[in-house]
Amino acid sequence: MKKKVGSVLTGAMCMAVFFAGCQSAAPYSGTGSGTGAVSGTVIGSGSSALLPLAQNAAKAFKAKNPNVSVTLNAGGSGTGLKQVADGSVDIGNSDVAAAAKLSSDRASVLVDHKVCVVSMATIVNKDVGDKVKNLTKEQLIDIFTAKTKNWKEVGGPDEPIVLMTRPKTSGTRALFAKYALGGKEEASNAALETDNSGILLKSIEENKGAVGYVALSYLVGNNKDRVSTISIDGTAPTLENTYNGKYPVWGYEHMYTKGEAKGAVKAYLNYIVSSEYSGKMEELGYGVTSKIQSSVTNSRNAEENKSSK
């Protein structure tokens, strides 16, 4: 029987942290012969940041296993985690650890599959980006907490700052608040609030004075020219700066299952973390976990493990 997915937003994008008591997926064990040895259904929802990767991997996986049906939706990390804990989906995609969104008893039954790294970039409308290339962390905090209200206060045009915000269920919001805003609560703009990264990108492109943030995976190809990215304390949001530890606004992308993954779900997760697929990740704007300097990885994992307790 197919599982039903609750009302979720279809949208866009990726990341995951590895905690004690959880385990990551094993190497891909599929035959890759295209004979359809794997069959069944896979239903996932959650992080819009991880959705592009999940969809791309699903397409490649289905090409090798045509008897597998894969259905993927966005809706936000909180939604994905709730639905996988409820058993209404097979995979809950999240930008943050399950313990950050669920009660300890509900989070404890989930298994965390660490699939990649995602970096979040502050983006602005081109009219702002022509003048503002860099912000200090303090300036960034003042903008997103609505303390600073006009771009002229930070060297930009004389225009009101228009915040494009995300709902509190968003894992992207939680990650950005923690690592870009020093844990400060982001101001909300209900009229322009969305957890669909594609819609947010378009809104910033079309509204003068607009500012928000998206995963680097939304800034590949032609998208990178639609808006301007902002450096933080002189460091640009790039995968290279994430790998070497200079850019702090990143996290792991998680794909959670309720209990151990089995059948088609296990094969799909194994394919995503396989050496066969890893080369696709950077093309899509995601980071490969093995490329992060060990000192950076150890520090971040220790921090995340501490905060999850």
PLY file of the C-alpha trace (Angstrom):
ply
format ascii 1.0
element vertex 309
property float x
property float y
property float z
element edge 308
property int vertex1
property int vertex2
end_header
0.00 0.00 0.00
1.36 3.43 -0.88
1.86 5.83 1.94
-0.01 9.10 1.80
1.86 12.35 2.07
0.29 15.16 4.09
-0.22 18.58 2.63
3.22 19.86 1.69
4.61 22.51 -0.59
6.34 21.32 -3.73
9.43 23.38 -4.25
13.16 23.21 -4.12
16.68 21.99 -2.09
20.00 20.06 0.68
22.27 18.59 4.09
22.77 16.18 7.35
24.59 15.77 10.71
25.80 12.50 12.18
25.06 11.96 15.87
25.77 9.23 18.34
23.11 6.54 18.15
22.50 7.18 14.44
24.26 5.74 11.43
24.89 6.82 7.88
24.03 4.81 4.81
26.38 2.06 3.64
28.04 2.17 0.20
25.70 1.70 -2.74
24.97 -1.98 -3.22
22.80 -1.80 -6.35
23.93 -3.63 -9.45
23.78 -0.57 -11.69
22.90 -2.89 -14.54
19.61 -1.21 -15.37
17.85 -4.55 -15.06
15.48 -3.25 -12.39
16.70 -5.57 -9.66
15.44 -3.02 -7.12
11.71 -2.33 -7.01
9.29 -0.58 -4.69
8.39 2.96 -3.64
10.27 5.83 -2.04
8.41 8.84 -0.62
10.29 11.77 0.83
9.58 15.32 2.01
11.22 18.16 3.89
14.13 20.50 3.21
13.81 22.64 0.10
17.59 23.11 0.20
18.09 19.37 -0.29
15.31 18.82 -2.80
17.36 19.51 -5.98
19.92 16.89 -4.97
17.25 14.40 -3.93
15.47 14.85 -7.26
18.63 14.62 -9.34
19.74 11.47 -7.54
16.27 9.98 -7.91
16.37 10.48 -11.68
19.76 8.75 -11.98
18.69 5.99 -9.58
15.47 5.32 -11.50
17.43 5.09 -14.75
19.20 2.08 -13.23
16.13 0.77 -11.41
13.05 1.56 -13.53
10.74 -0.48 -11.28
11.20 1.97 -8.40
8.72 4.84 -7.91
10.17 7.94 -6.20
7.99 10.84 -4.99
9.70 13.86 -3.43
8.28 17.07 -1.95
9.63 20.09 -0.08
7.67 21.81 2.71
10.52 22.51 5.12
12.72 20.45 7.43
10.20 20.53 10.25
7.51 19.11 7.99
9.77 16.36 6.68
10.87 15.33 10.16
7.31 15.28 11.49
6.08 13.21 8.57
8.85 10.61 8.74
8.34 10.31 12.50
4.60 9.85 11.87
5.35 7.20 9.26
3.57 9.04 6.42
6.79 9.29 4.37
9.85 7.05 4.07
12.47 9.82 4.21
12.46 13.13 6.05
14.98 15.57 4.57
16.38 18.13 6.98
19.00 20.88 7.21
19.21 20.37 10.97
19.34 17.47 13.41
16.01 15.85 14.25
16.45 16.79 17.91
16.22 20.46 16.91
12.66 20.03 15.61
11.20 17.00 17.42
10.80 15.84 20.99
13.56 13.52 22.17
11.33 10.43 22.11
10.24 11.06 18.51
13.76 11.93 17.36
15.23 8.82 18.99
13.43 6.43 16.63
14.89 8.10 13.53
18.10 7.04 11.80
20.24 9.85 10.39
21.83 9.42 6.95
24.51 12.04 6.30
24.54 12.75 2.57
26.32 16.04 1.84
27.21 19.56 2.96
25.15 22.64 2.20
26.32 26.24 2.43
23.88 29.13 2.78
24.51 32.40 0.95
23.07 35.82 1.76
21.59 37.16 -1.48
20.30 40.61 -2.47
18.61 42.27 -5.42
21.07 43.42 -8.08
20.49 47.12 -7.29
21.83 46.52 -3.79
24.56 44.15 -4.91
26.04 46.79 -7.20
27.08 48.76 -4.10
27.10 46.30 -1.21
29.57 43.45 -1.68
30.40 42.66 1.93
28.79 42.93 5.36
30.25 42.39 8.78
28.50 39.79 10.90
27.19 42.59 13.13
25.73 44.43 10.12
24.13 41.20 8.90
22.54 40.59 12.29
21.19 44.15 12.42
19.64 43.74 8.96
17.93 40.43 9.64
16.69 41.49 13.08
15.25 44.67 11.48
17.46 46.98 13.50
18.90 48.38 10.27
16.08 49.39 7.94
17.71 51.21 5.00
20.59 50.08 2.78
22.25 53.51 2.98
23.17 52.65 6.59
25.62 50.02 5.28
26.87 51.83 2.19
24.09 50.84 -0.17
21.40 52.77 -2.06
18.84 54.90 -0.26
16.20 52.17 -0.27
14.25 50.37 2.43
15.51 46.89 3.28
12.92 44.30 2.26
13.32 41.05 4.19
12.37 37.85 2.41
11.95 35.51 5.35
11.30 31.83 5.99
8.85 30.22 8.42
10.03 28.97 11.78
9.65 25.35 10.61
12.46 25.93 8.10
15.75 24.14 8.71
17.43 26.65 6.41
16.27 29.42 8.72
17.56 27.57 11.78
20.95 26.98 10.19
21.29 30.58 9.00
20.26 31.97 12.38
22.80 29.81 14.19
25.84 30.36 12.01
25.21 33.72 10.32
23.22 35.56 12.99
24.95 34.21 16.09
21.74 32.59 17.31
19.70 35.82 17.12
16.02 35.50 16.22
15.35 36.58 12.66
12.59 39.13 12.12
9.63 37.77 10.18
7.95 39.36 7.20
4.71 37.39 6.98
3.66 39.00 3.70
6.78 37.72 1.92
7.48 34.57 3.90
8.16 31.30 2.08
10.18 28.13 2.53
10.25 27.55 -1.22
13.79 28.57 -2.18
12.86 28.95 -5.84
10.08 31.41 -5.01
12.35 33.27 -2.59
15.06 33.62 -5.23
12.55 34.98 -7.74
11.12 37.43 -5.19
14.56 38.85 -4.42
15.32 39.13 -8.11
12.14 41.13 -8.71
12.05 43.42 -5.65
14.44 46.33 -5.15
16.03 46.38 -1.72
15.26 42.69 -1.14
17.51 40.41 0.90
17.31 36.76 1.93
19.35 33.58 1.84
19.43 30.33 -0.11
21.59 27.26 -0.40
24.42 27.47 -2.95
22.60 24.75 -4.86
20.11 27.43 -5.95
22.88 29.58 -7.34
24.27 27.29 -10.02
23.97 27.77 -13.77
22.03 30.84 -14.89
20.66 31.41 -11.37
23.97 32.84 -10.16
23.44 35.93 -12.33
19.89 36.65 -11.19
20.88 38.01 -7.76
24.06 39.12 -5.96
25.74 37.23 -3.13
27.16 38.98 -0.07
30.45 38.14 1.64
30.52 37.99 5.43
33.52 39.63 7.08
35.30 39.54 3.74
34.70 35.85 3.03
32.60 34.85 0.02
30.05 32.02 0.26
31.79 29.32 -1.82
32.37 25.60 -1.45
36.12 26.21 -1.34
35.72 28.55 1.64
33.42 26.01 3.28
35.95 23.22 2.83
38.81 25.25 4.32
36.77 26.53 7.25
36.78 30.22 6.32
33.02 30.41 5.60
30.96 29.42 8.66
27.38 29.29 7.33
27.11 25.64 6.40
25.76 22.40 7.73
25.24 18.75 6.91
22.19 17.62 5.01
20.25 14.82 6.66
17.96 12.17 5.25
16.14 10.53 8.14
14.33 7.20 8.14
12.15 5.74 10.85
14.28 2.81 11.90
16.72 1.19 9.52
16.10 1.80 5.83
15.03 -1.23 3.80
14.36 -2.23 0.23
14.10 0.54 -2.35
14.58 3.24 0.31
17.88 1.73 1.43
19.09 1.30 -2.16
18.21 4.92 -2.98
20.05 6.27 0.07
23.05 4.08 -0.66
23.17 5.37 -4.22
23.25 9.02 -3.07
26.35 8.46 -0.91
28.08 6.19 -3.43
31.29 7.13 -5.20
29.35 6.74 -8.43
27.13 9.71 -7.60
29.43 11.96 -5.52
30.81 13.73 -8.59
27.35 15.16 -9.28
27.11 16.91 -5.93
29.46 19.81 -6.58
27.92 20.37 -10.01
24.66 20.93 -8.18
26.23 23.28 -5.61
26.49 20.81 -2.71
29.65 19.98 -0.82
31.25 16.56 -0.48
31.76 15.82 3.21
35.15 14.17 2.71
36.59 17.42 1.30
36.10 19.42 4.48
39.29 19.82 6.49
39.27 17.36 9.38
39.74 20.09 11.98
36.68 21.90 10.63
34.61 18.70 10.59
35.64 17.71 14.12
34.80 21.14 15.50
31.39 21.29 13.82
30.42 17.74 14.76
31.38 18.34 18.39
29.31 21.52 18.42
26.29 19.81 16.88
26.52 16.81 19.20
26.63 19.12 22.22
23.61 21.14 21.07
21.56 18.00 20.42
21.81 16.80 24.01
0 1
1 2
2 3
3 4
4 5
5 6
6 7
7 8
8 9
9 10
10 11
11 12
12 13
13 14
14 15
15 16
16 17
17 18
18 19
19 20
20 21
21 22
22 23
23 24
24 25
25 26
26 27
27 28
28 29
29 30
30 31
31 32
32 33
33 34
34 35
35 36
36 37
37 38
38 39
39 40
40 41
41 42
42 43
43 44
44 45
45 46
46 47
47 48
48 49
49 50
50 51
51 52
52 53
53 54
54 55
55 56
56 57
57 58
58 59
59 60
60 61
61 62
62 63
63 64
64 65
65 66
66 67
67 68
68 69
69 70
70 71
71 72
72 73
73 74
74 75
75 76
76 77
77 78
78 79
79 80
80 81
81 82
82 83
83 84
84 85
85 86
86 87
87 88
88 89
89 90
90 91
91 92
92 93
93 94
94 95
95 96
96 97
97 98
98 99
99 100
100 101
101 102
102 103
103 104
104 105
105 106
106 107
107 108
108 109
109 110
110 111
111 112
112 113
113 114
114 115
115 116
116 117
117 118
118 119
119 120
120 121
121 122
122 123
123 124
124 125
125 126
126 127
127 128
128 129
129 130
130 131
131 132
132 133
133 134
134 135
135 136
136 137
137 138
138 139
139 140
140 141
141 142
142 143
143 144
144 145
145 146
146 147
147 148
148 149
149 150
150 151
151 152
152 153
153 154
154 155
155 156
156 157
157 158
158 159
159 160
160 161
161 162
162 163
163 164
164 165
165 166
166 167
167 168
168 169
169 170
170 171
171 172
172 173
173 174
174 175
175 176
176 177
177 178
178 179
179 180
180 181
181 182
182 183
183 184
184 185
185 186
186 187
187 188
188 189
189 190
190 191
191 192
192 193
193 194
194 195
195 196
196 197
197 198
198 199
199 200
200 201
201 202
202 203
203 204
204 205
205 206
206 207
207 208
208 209
209 210
210 211
211 212
212 213
213 214
214 215
215 216
216 217
217 218
218 219
219 220
220 221
221 222
222 223
223 224
224 225
225 226
226 227
227 228
228 229
229 230
230 231
231 232
232 233
233 234
234 235
235 236
236 237
237 238
238 239
239 240
240 241
241 242
242 243
243 244
244 245
245 246
246 247
247 248
248 249
249 250
250 251
251 252
252 253
253 254
254 255
255 256
256 257
257 258
258 259
259 260
260 261
261 262
262 263
263 264
264 265
265 266
266 267
267 268
268 269
269 270
270 271
271 272
272 273
273 274
274 275
275 276
276 277
277 278
278 279
279 280
280 281
281 282
282 283
283 284
284 285
285 286
286 287
287 288
288 289
289 290
290 291
291 292
292 293
293 294
294 295
295 296
296 297
297 298
298 299
299 300
300 301
301 302
302 303
303 304
304 305
305 306
306 307
307 308
